[in-house]
Amino acid sequence: MARPVRITYPGAFYHVTSRGNEQKDVFKSQRDREKFLEYLASATERYGAVIHAYCLLSNHYHLLLETPGGNLLQIMRHINGAYTTYFNVKRKRAGHLFQGRFKAILVEADEYAMELSRYIHLNPVRAGMVTRPEEYRWSSYNNFIGQGTATSWLRVETILNYFSKDTKEAKQKYRSFVEDLLGKEYESPFKNTFGTAVLGTDRFIELVTSEYLSKKEIDRAVPGIRQFKSSPVPEEILKAVTTIMGGNEKLARQVGMYLCHKFSGKKLREIGNLFNVGETAIAEAHRLLSRKMETDSQLCDEVEKVKDILRI
């Protein structure tokens, strides 16, 4: 089987995972975990990596990682390579520690950063290691909610700013956002991953692949990409929303924000300018409407009618 294509460019976001060879533990002690975090810190200093969230389990880890320099491979060679050397020397062993290449899914940050950070922080709960995410020491969750000692190299503000520009309020809202899923079954955000390589809207996938991959690489990385239709522009979305929900201006506005954020492929700033609000308000509207749709079947039906008009 051919290796998946790495889509790399300056400013890209990735969800990165790497598992132990033969599913064996890669973290066997507190010092192992501390050492791995030291290598994350040095990756930010030496290679410009920006780490937005992390979680270290026994036999694998998760990172939400940004590469301002477009140097994903260099960053990961440093992290996995340095840690493997440390682990092997400490235990007088040789050979591979991690199973094959690390897995990196390119992520459309505005669309999925919040959800992926929640997914990462709930890993220890899903694994039955703890009952609440703040009980797990080896994730970035407590940095997000303001508990314990802050980690200087971790960039929490990017995700917290989706909830509020006020730090205290953002931490409270983020905690509620994560706790909303405690004790519930929920779908993995990766169900929407396209071609095992990209997690984002159709427009995002078209843009990054056409800009950064050759045709041969596109066929390998994301087969079927050329069959995508263009995403609806905000004006088309708002017209369809008005057609279905014109009688309730406030709700129509919320649905318009939600659908523009989810399907137009526009940046938060562009959508915010359209509605004369800040980027945080768009992210918050998306989150609140998603929650409301979980219990409001009539609203779900109306949103589906809008989507039918737009053929999305």
N, C-alpha and C positions, 0 to 999 in steps of 0.2 A: 504494500500500500504506500502511495506517495505521501511524503510529509505535507502537512497543511502549510499553506503560504502564510508568512508573517507580513502583515500590513503595518508598516512603520512610517511615521512622519512626525515632525515636531508638533508637540501639543497633544498627541494622542493619549487617550485613556484606555486602560486595559483591566480586565479581571484576570489575574494570574493565579494559577494553582500549580503545585508540584507535589507529587506523591512519592512515598518511599518505595524503593525497589522491592518487588514481590510483596507489596502492601506492608512492609515492615516499618516499625517506628523509626522516625528520623529525629524525634525529640524524646530523650530518655531521662532527662533530669532538668532541674530548674536552671542549672548553668547552661545546658544546651539551648534552652529558650532565650536566656539572657544573651548568649553569644550570637544567636541568630538576629536578635533585635539590634545588636551592635553592628552587624553587617547591613541591616536595613539603614541604620543611621549613616554609616560610611558611604552607602550608595547615594544618599541625598547630598552628601558633602563632596564626594569625588566625581560623581557622574551626573549630578543635577536631577536625580530622580525625585519625584514628588509623590509621597505615599499618603493616600487619603484614608485608608482603613486597612486593618489586617486582623487575622485570627490564626493562631498556631494551634493545630490539633496534634494528636500523637504521631500520626503517620503522613500528614500533609499540612499544607498551609494555604491561606487565601490572602491575596493582596488586591487592593484597588489602587492602581498605579498610574501616574501620569509621566509622560516623557517629553519635557520641553525641548530637549535636544534631539528627539527622534532616535534615541540610542537604546532601544529596548534590549537588544541582544547583549550589548556591553554591560548594561545594568544587571541583567539576570546572570550573565557569566560571573560577575563579581559576587552576587549574593549566593547563588548555588555552589559556585566553585570554591569560594572562601570557606563556606560552611562545611562542605564536604571534606576539605583538607583538615579543618579543625576536628571534625567528627572522627575521621580516619586516624589521625595522629593520636587523639585521646584514647581511642579503643584499639590501637595497634592493628588496624585492618587496612585493606586496600580495595580499590574498585569503586564501582558506582554506588552512590547512596540513593539518588533519586531515580525514578522510573522513567527512562527515556527523556525526551525534551519536556521542558515545562509547557503547560498549556496557557495560552494567552488569547483571550477573546477581546477584540477591539470593541469599545463601548461608546455609544453616543451619550455623552455625560449628562446633558440637560434632560434627556429622557429617562436615563436609567441609574444615575449615580446614587440617588436617594435609595432606590429599591435594592440596589446591589449592596450598599453599605448595611442595610437592614438584614439582608440575606447573610452576609458575612458575620454580623454580630450575633445572629441567632443560631449559628452552626453548633456551638456547644450545647444549646438547649435541645436542638433536634437530635443530637447524638446522645442525649440523656446524661450528659456529664454534670449539668447543673439544672436548676429549675428556672433561674432568671439570668439574663445575660450579664448583669453587673457582678454576679458571683464568680464569673470566670476571669481569672487574672491575665490570661495571655491573649487578649484581644484589645482593640482600640476603643471598645464601647465606653469604658469609664471616662476616657478623655472627652467623649462626645457629650456626656451628661454632667461633667464637672466634678467627678469623684476621683480622689487619689491625686497623685502627683502628675502634672501635665508633662507630656512627652514633647520635647522641644522640636524634634524633627518631623513630627506628624502634622499634617495639614488638615485640621478638622473644619476650619472656617468655610472652605469651599462648599461642603455639603450643608453645614448649619445655616449658611446664608440663604439656602432655598426656603428655610422655614421662617427666618426673621433676621433683620439686620441687628436687632438687639440680642446680644450674646446670651443673656440669661433666659430670655423668652425662647430663643432658638433651641437651647439645650432642653428646656421643658417640653417643647413641641416635638423635638426629636425623640425624646424618651417615650412620649405618648405614641408616636408613630411606630416605634419598635414594639412597645407593649401591646399595641392593638392586635398583634398576631400571636401573642402568647396563648398556648392552649388551643390553637386553631390549626386546621389543615389549610395549607395554602400552596398555590402553584409556584414552582420555581420560575424566577424571571428568565432563566435560560431556555425556556420552552420557545421563546421567540428568536433564538439565535439562528442566523441564516448561514447555511453552508459551513457550520461549525466554526466560523471565523469572525462574524460580525454580529453585534447586538445593537440594533438601531432601526430607525424608520427606513422605508424604501428609499427616500431621497438621500438620506445620509449614506446608505450603502452605495447608491449610484455615484455619489460625489467622491467618496474616498477611493472606491475601486477604480473609477475612471481617471482620477488624478494621480494615484500612486501605484497602480498595477498595470502591467502589460495585458494584452488580450489573453495570452496563454495563461498568465497567472490568474486572471479573472475566472477563466473556465475551471481552473483548479480550486481556487479559494471559494468562489461563490457561484457554482453552476446555476444557470438560469437567470443571471442578473439582467441580461439584455431583454428579458421578457417583462421586466417591471414596467408598469405604467407610471407616469408622472404623478407625484402626490398632489392633492388639491391645494390650491393657493388659499390663503385666509379669506379672501373675498368670496370665493366659492363656498367655503365652509359657512361663513356668516349668512349668506343668502339661503342656504339649505336650512340652517337653524331657524331663521326667521319664518320660513315656509311652514315648518312643523310646530314651532314654539313661539310664534310671534305674539301670542296673547299674554305671555308672562315675560316681560322685558328683563327682569332681574335674573330669572333662571336661564333665559336664553343667553344672556351675557356670560353666565358661568359656564354653560355648555359650550358656547363659542370659544372661550378661553381653553377649556379642556380639550376640545377637538383640534384646535389650532396647535396646541402644544403637542398633542399625540400624533397628529397626522400631517401637518403642513411641512415639517422639516425645517421650519424657521427657528432661529435662536430665540432664547427667552427675551433678550433685549428687543428684538424685532417685534415679537408678539406683544410685549409690554407697551411699546410705542403705539401699536395699533389700538390698544384699549386704554391708553393714557394712564398706565400703572407701572410699577416697578417690576423687575424680574421676580422678586420674592412673591409678589401677589399672584403671578401666573402659576408658579410652582404650588403655592398654597391652594389656589382654585382647583388645580388638577387633583391634589391630594383629597380635598374636602368632597369634591364631586364623586371621586372614586369610592369614598366611604359611603356617601349617600346612596349611590347606585346599588350597593350591596343589600340594602333593605327596601328600596323603593322600586318596585317592579314597573310601575307606570313610567317613571323616569327612564328606566332601562329601555322600555319599548320605544319611547320617543327618540332617545339617542340612536337606537338601531334604525329607526325610520330615516333619521338624518343621514346615517352612514349608508343606507340603501340608495338615497338620492345621489350621494357622492361616489357610490360604488367602491367603498373602502371596507 
